[in-house]
């Protein structure tokens, strides 16, 4: 098992037999197709390149179209790679369905988080605010001192400051699979996952599963 690519549909809740409410995220997992097989002889590493979905003809680039034609595959909405061993067990055009996760209980979910734009340190890093009164003027949400003395005389790399928040690739590990619907091709995962509704999600068997 290498992984699957799906699309986030939204979040809802389901009830157990004990009347417990569980928040779940719905992920649509259409059939994935193997496009390219990379081996040690050709690419110096082993991986499987897959695609899923359909892309509009107007949005297909010529290099992208040529890549799919080379391996005789239909053009999907993107390309994803999964590192794995024993790539010879796969074939170009092979279909990977949601049923391949039928024996998997926990997954690692990767997605691109929602972009929040330029944010200050209070929102971005959870800094505490300064006094609202007691003589404080125009310094309620400022981060405070960021520098050093004359030695070393510069701000260290990685200093928590204002900047772009979100829109980064995030992986949440060890999430439970609540249910898999083979007919509707929907997977229910416990809790929330990164990304907005309609964004692409990468699912892999959890590396921490016991």
C-alpha positions as CSV (number, residue, x, y, z in Angstrom):
1,X,0.0,0.0,0.0
2,X,1.5,3.4,-1.1
3,X,-1.3,5.9,-0.6
4,X,-4.2,7.7,-2.2
5,X,-5.1,11.2,-3.4
6,X,-8.6,12.5,-2.5
7,X,-10.6,15.8,-2.3
8,X,-11.9,17.4,0.9
9,X,-15.7,17.6,0.9
10,X,-16.3,19.1,4.3
11,X,-16.9,18.2,7.9
12,X,-19.9,16.8,9.7
13,X,-20.6,14.5,12.6
14,X,-21.9,11.0,13.2
15,X,-23.3,9.2,16.2
16,X,-22.1,5.9,17.6
17,X,-24.3,3.2,19.1
18,X,-23.6,4.8,22.5
19,X,-25.0,8.1,21.3
20,X,-21.6,9.7,21.2
21,X,-21.1,12.5,18.7
22,X,-17.9,12.2,16.6
23,X,-16.7,15.0,14.3
24,X,-15.6,13.5,10.9
25,X,-14.1,14.9,7.7
26,X,-15.5,13.6,4.4
27,X,-12.9,12.9,1.7
28,X,-13.9,11.9,-1.8
29,X,-11.4,9.3,-3.0
30,X,-11.9,8.6,-6.7
31,X,-9.9,6.0,-8.4
32,X,-6.2,6.7,-8.7
33,X,-4.2,5.6,-11.8
34,X,-0.5,4.9,-12.0
35,X,1.1,7.2,-14.6
36,X,4.8,6.6,-14.2
37,X,7.0,4.1,-12.5
38,X,10.4,5.4,-11.4
39,X,13.1,2.9,-10.7
40,X,16.7,2.9,-9.6
41,X,17.9,2.3,-13.1
42,X,16.2,5.3,-14.7
43,X,15.8,7.8,-11.9
44,X,18.2,6.7,-9.1
45,X,15.2,6.2,-6.7
46,X,12.0,4.2,-6.5
47,X,8.6,5.8,-6.6
48,X,5.1,5.6,-8.1
49,X,3.6,8.6,-9.8
50,X,-0.3,8.7,-9.8
51,X,-3.1,10.9,-10.9
52,X,-6.8,11.2,-10.2
53,X,-9.8,13.2,-11.4
54,X,-10.3,15.1,-14.7
55,X,-8.8,18.3,-15.9
56,X,-10.5,20.7,-18.3
57,X,-9.0,20.8,-21.8
58,X,-8.4,24.5,-21.6
59,X,-6.3,24.1,-18.5
60,X,-4.0,21.4,-19.9
61,X,-0.5,22.6,-20.7
62,X,1.4,21.1,-23.6
63,X,4.3,19.7,-21.6
64,X,1.8,18.2,-19.2
65,X,-0.2,16.7,-22.1
66,X,2.9,15.2,-23.6
67,X,3.9,13.6,-20.2
68,X,0.5,11.8,-20.0
69,X,0.6,10.8,-23.7
70,X,4.1,9.3,-23.2
71,X,2.8,6.9,-20.6
72,X,-0.6,6.4,-22.4
73,X,-2.6,7.8,-19.4
74,X,-5.6,10.1,-19.3
75,X,-4.9,13.6,-18.1
76,X,-5.8,14.0,-14.4
77,X,-6.0,17.1,-12.2
78,X,-2.5,16.7,-11.0
79,X,0.5,14.4,-10.3
80,X,1.6,13.0,-7.0
81,X,4.5,10.7,-6.1
82,X,4.7,8.0,-3.4
83,X,8.1,6.6,-2.5
84,X,8.0,2.8,-2.2
85,X,10.0,-0.3,-2.7
86,X,9.3,-3.2,-5.2
87,X,7.9,-0.8,-7.8
88,X,7.8,-3.7,-10.3
89,X,4.6,-4.9,-8.8
90,X,2.9,-1.9,-10.4
91,X,2.0,-1.2,-14.0
92,X,1.3,2.0,-15.9
93,X,-2.4,2.6,-16.0
94,X,-3.1,0.4,-13.0
95,X,-6.1,1.4,-11.0
96,X,-5.8,2.0,-7.2
97,X,-9.2,2.1,-5.5
98,X,-10.4,3.2,-2.1
99,X,-10.8,-0.5,-1.2
100,X,-7.0,-0.7,-0.8
101,X,-7.5,1.0,2.6
102,X,-10.1,-1.5,3.8
103,X,-7.6,-3.0,6.2
104,X,-6.0,0.3,7.3
105,X,-7.3,1.7,10.6
106,X,-5.2,4.9,10.9
107,X,-3.8,7.3,8.3
108,X,-1.5,10.3,7.9
109,X,-3.2,13.1,6.1
110,X,-1.3,15.8,4.1
111,X,-2.9,19.0,2.8
112,X,-2.2,22.7,2.2
113,X,-3.6,24.8,5.1
114,X,-5.8,27.8,4.6
115,X,-3.9,31.0,3.8
116,X,-4.5,33.8,6.3
117,X,-2.4,36.5,4.7
118,X,0.0,38.8,6.6
119,X,-0.6,38.3,10.3
120,X,0.9,39.7,13.5
121,X,2.6,37.8,16.2
122,X,-0.5,37.6,18.4
123,X,-2.4,35.6,15.8
124,X,0.5,33.9,14.1
125,X,2.5,32.7,17.2
126,X,0.0,33.1,20.0
127,X,2.0,35.9,21.7
128,X,0.3,37.6,24.7
129,X,-0.8,41.2,24.4
130,X,0.7,44.0,26.4
131,X,-1.3,46.1,28.9
132,X,-4.4,47.8,27.5
133,X,-4.0,50.7,30.0
134,X,-1.4,51.8,32.6
135,X,0.3,54.2,30.3
136,X,0.6,51.8,27.3
137,X,0.3,53.8,24.1
138,X,0.3,52.2,20.6
139,X,2.1,49.1,21.8
140,X,-0.8,46.8,22.6
141,X,0.0,44.1,20.0
142,X,3.6,44.7,19.2
143,X,6.0,41.8,19.7
144,X,8.5,43.6,21.9
145,X,12.3,43.4,21.6
146,X,13.7,41.3,18.8
147,X,17.4,42.2,18.8
148,X,20.6,41.5,20.7
149,X,23.4,43.6,22.1
150,X,26.2,45.0,20.0
151,X,27.4,41.4,20.0
152,X,26.2,39.6,18.0
153,X,24.5,42.6,16.5
154,X,21.9,40.9,14.4
155,X,18.5,39.2,14.7
156,X,18.8,35.4,14.9
157,X,17.3,33.3,12.1
158,X,14.0,31.7,13.0
159,X,12.9,34.6,15.2
160,X,9.1,34.5,15.6
161,X,7.9,37.7,14.0
162,X,5.0,38.9,11.8
163,X,4.6,37.4,8.4
164,X,2.6,35.2,6.1
165,X,0.3,32.8,8.0
166,X,-1.0,29.6,6.5
167,X,-0.8,28.2,2.9
168,X,1.8,25.7,3.9
169,X,1.9,21.9,3.5
170,X,0.9,20.3,6.8
171,X,0.7,16.6,7.8
172,X,-1.4,15.4,10.6
173,X,-0.5,11.9,11.8
174,X,-2.4,8.9,13.2
175,X,-6.0,9.9,12.4
176,X,-8.6,7.2,12.7
177,X,-10.7,6.0,9.8
178,X,-14.3,5.9,10.9
179,X,-15.9,4.5,7.8
180,X,-15.3,3.8,4.1
181,X,-18.1,4.0,1.6
182,X,-17.2,1.9,-1.5
183,X,-20.2,2.9,-3.5
184,X,-19.9,6.7,-3.0
185,X,-16.1,6.5,-2.8
186,X,-16.1,8.6,0.4
187,X,-13.8,8.1,3.4
188,X,-14.8,9.4,6.9
189,X,-11.8,10.4,9.0
190,X,-12.1,11.4,12.7
191,X,-11.3,15.1,13.4
192,X,-10.3,18.0,11.2
193,X,-7.7,18.0,8.5
194,X,-5.8,20.9,6.8
195,X,-7.1,22.6,3.7
196,X,-10.3,24.2,2.4
197,X,-13.3,22.5,0.9
198,X,-12.3,21.2,-2.6
199,X,-8.5,21.0,-1.9
200,X,-6.5,17.9,-2.7
201,X,-5.6,15.6,0.2
202,X,-2.9,12.9,0.3
203,X,-3.6,9.8,2.4
204,X,-1.0,7.4,3.6
205,X,-1.1,4.5,6.1
206,X,0.1,5.9,9.5
207,X,3.7,5.4,10.3
208,X,2.8,5.4,14.0
209,X,0.1,2.9,13.9
210,X,0.5,0.1,16.5
